[in-house]
Amino acid sequence: MLKQVLEEFLQIEGVTTAALIADDGFLIESVGTVPLDKDALAVLGTSAMQFFSRTGAVLEKGEPRQLVSEYLDGTIILTQVSDEEMLAVITGTRSPPGHLTHLLPRIMTRIQAVI
């Protein structure tokens, strides 16, 4: 069921990968249309979220909800799903991040329901 919900992201124009990652850096589930080192995504995504979590604590801003990193060839969006899981969504250059961040909450609710 989780894989089916993640596959909904692949229906959004430009999305190439969607992955659910545990807070300990392990990949729970992923789907994608391009080759990708998903284990590296899980470890690096967890590290980034931990870094910005510490940054938020030091600057008294609280926990991060979402990290958006735009690159020349696409975007990586990391979103906290629960205390123990986060979602990583990777796009190519055709998907504007603003459109995707608008769609995330609807699919996030479904992900939370199945985990």
C-alpha positions as a LaTeX table, in Angstrom:
\begin{tabular}{lrrr}
\hline
Residue & $x$ (\AA) & $y$ (\AA) & $z$ (\AA) \\
\hline
Met1 & 0.00 & 0.00 & 0.00 \\
Leu2 & 2.84 & 2.44 & 0.84 \\
Lys3 & 4.46 & 1.85 & $-2.53$ \\
Gln4 & 1.16 & 2.67 & $-4.27$ \\
Val5 & 0.87 & 5.97 & $-2.40$ \\
Leu6 & 4.47 & 6.88 & $-3.23$ \\
Glu7 & 3.78 & 6.10 & $-6.88$ \\
Glu8 & 1.24 & 8.93 & $-6.88$ \\
Phe9 & 4.20 & 11.32 & $-6.79$ \\
Leu10 & 5.44 & 9.88 & $-10.07$ \\
Gln11 & 2.20 & 11.08 & $-11.68$ \\
Ile12 & 3.21 & 14.69 & $-10.96$ \\
Glu13 & 5.03 & 16.21 & $-13.90$ \\
Gly14 & 8.78 & 16.18 & $-13.39$ \\
Val15 & 8.92 & 13.96 & $-10.29$ \\
Thr16 & 11.48 & 11.21 & $-10.74$ \\
Thr17 & 11.77 & 9.70 & $-7.24$ \\
Ala18 & 9.78 & 9.48 & $-4.02$ \\
Ala19 & 11.15 & 7.73 & $-0.93$ \\
Leu20 & 10.12 & 7.23 & 2.67 \\
Ile21 & 13.15 & 7.33 & 4.95 \\
Ala22 & 13.50 & 6.36 & 8.62 \\
Asp23 & 15.10 & 8.85 & 10.99 \\
Asp24 & 18.02 & 6.45 & 11.45 \\
Gly25 & 18.96 & 6.79 & 7.76 \\
Phe26 & 17.47 & 3.58 & 6.44 \\
Leu27 & 15.32 & 3.46 & 3.34 \\
Ile28 & 11.80 & 2.21 & 4.10 \\
Glu29 & 10.35 & 2.30 & 0.57 \\
Ser30 & 11.02 & 4.10 & $-2.68$ \\
Val31 & 9.78 & 4.42 & $-6.23$ \\
Gly32 & 11.44 & 6.08 & $-9.16$ \\
Thr33 & 11.82 & 6.40 & $-12.88$ \\
Val34 & 15.57 & 7.07 & $-13.05$ \\
Pro35 & 18.55 & 5.17 & $-11.61$ \\
Leu36 & 19.54 & 6.60 & $-8.23$ \\
Asp37 & 21.54 & 5.50 & $-5.19$ \\
Lys38 & 18.54 & 5.44 & $-2.86$ \\
Asp39 & 20.58 & 4.30 & 0.14 \\
Ala40 & 22.77 & 7.38 & $-0.27$ \\
Leu41 & 19.62 & 9.51 & $-0.54$ \\
Ala42 & 18.37 & 8.04 & 2.74 \\
Val43 & 21.62 & 8.65 & 4.63 \\
Leu44 & 22.24 & 12.13 & 3.22 \\
Gly45 & 18.59 & 13.16 & 3.64 \\
Thr46 & 18.65 & 12.11 & 7.28 \\
Ser47 & 21.92 & 13.96 & 7.83 \\
Ala48 & 20.53 & 17.13 & 6.25 \\
Met49 & 17.37 & 16.99 & 8.37 \\
Gln50 & 19.45 & 16.45 & 11.53 \\
Phe51 & 21.69 & 19.39 & 10.64 \\
Phe52 & 18.74 & 21.72 & 10.12 \\
Ser53 & 17.04 & 20.37 & 13.22 \\
Arg54 & 20.07 & 21.40 & 15.26 \\
Thr55 & 20.17 & 24.75 & 13.43 \\
Gly56 & 16.53 & 25.37 & 14.33 \\
Ala57 & 17.21 & 24.54 & 17.97 \\
Val58 & 20.22 & 26.87 & 18.19 \\
Leu59 & 18.33 & 29.70 & 16.49 \\
Glu60 & 15.17 & 28.96 & 18.51 \\
Lys61 & 13.06 & 28.23 & 15.42 \\
Gly62 & 11.92 & 24.73 & 16.32 \\
Glu63 & 12.02 & 21.61 & 14.17 \\
Pro64 & 12.27 & 21.85 & 10.39 \\
Arg65 & 9.11 & 20.91 & 8.51 \\
Gln66 & 10.48 & 20.93 & 4.99 \\
Leu67 & 13.81 & 21.43 & 3.22 \\
Val68 & 13.85 & 22.45 & $-0.43$ \\
Ser69 & 17.14 & 22.34 & $-2.33$ \\
Glu70 & 17.11 & 23.59 & $-5.89$ \\
Tyr71 & 19.89 & 22.46 & $-8.22$ \\
Leu72 & 20.67 & 23.09 & $-11.88$ \\
Asp73 & 19.14 & 19.74 & $-12.84$ \\
Gly74 & 16.23 & 19.52 & $-10.42$ \\
Thr75 & 15.00 & 19.84 & $-6.87$ \\
Ile76 & 15.14 & 17.72 & $-3.72$ \\
Ile77 & 12.36 & 18.21 & $-1.17$ \\
Leu78 & 12.63 & 16.61 & 2.27 \\
Thr79 & 9.49 & 16.72 & 4.39 \\
Gln80 & 9.05 & 15.41 & 7.92 \\
Val81 & 6.14 & 12.92 & 7.90 \\
Ser82 & 6.29 & 11.89 & 11.56 \\
Asp83 & 8.78 & 11.88 & 14.41 \\
Glu84 & 10.39 & 8.81 & 12.87 \\
Glu85 & 10.01 & 9.20 & 9.09 \\
Met86 & 10.57 & 11.72 & 6.35 \\
Leu87 & 9.66 & 11.87 & 2.70 \\
Ala88 & 12.17 & 12.67 & $-0.04$ \\
Val89 & 10.88 & 13.80 & $-3.43$ \\
Ile90 & 13.26 & 14.42 & $-6.31$ \\
Thr91 & 12.35 & 16.23 & $-9.50$ \\
Gly92 & 13.95 & 16.99 & $-12.81$ \\
Thr93 & 14.05 & 20.48 & $-14.26$ \\
Arg94 & 10.44 & 20.40 & $-15.51$ \\
Ser95 & 8.71 & 20.49 & $-12.13$ \\
Pro96 & 8.46 & 23.85 & $-10.36$ \\
Pro97 & 9.07 & 23.34 & $-6.60$ \\
Gly98 & 6.22 & 25.67 & $-5.64$ \\
His99 & 3.67 & 23.51 & $-7.42$ \\
Leu100 & 5.01 & 20.37 & $-5.77$ \\
Thr101 & 5.08 & 21.83 & $-2.26$ \\
His102 & 1.42 & 22.79 & $-2.79$ \\
Leu103 & 0.52 & 19.17 & $-3.64$ \\
Leu104 & 2.56 & 17.55 & $-0.84$ \\
Pro105 & 0.07 & 17.99 & 2.02 \\
Arg106 & $-2.66$ & 16.01 & 0.25 \\
Ile107 & $-0.45$ & 13.01 & $-0.43$ \\
Met108 & 1.30 & 13.31 & 2.96 \\
Thr109 & $-1.99$ & 12.64 & 4.72 \\
Arg110 & $-2.30$ & 9.38 & 2.82 \\
Ile111 & 1.29 & 8.40 & 3.63 \\
Gln112 & 0.68 & 9.05 & 7.34 \\
Ala113 & $-2.40$ & 6.84 & 7.18 \\
Val114 & $-0.46$ & 3.83 & 5.87 \\
Ile115 & 2.65 & 4.01 & 8.08 \\
\hline
\end{tabular}
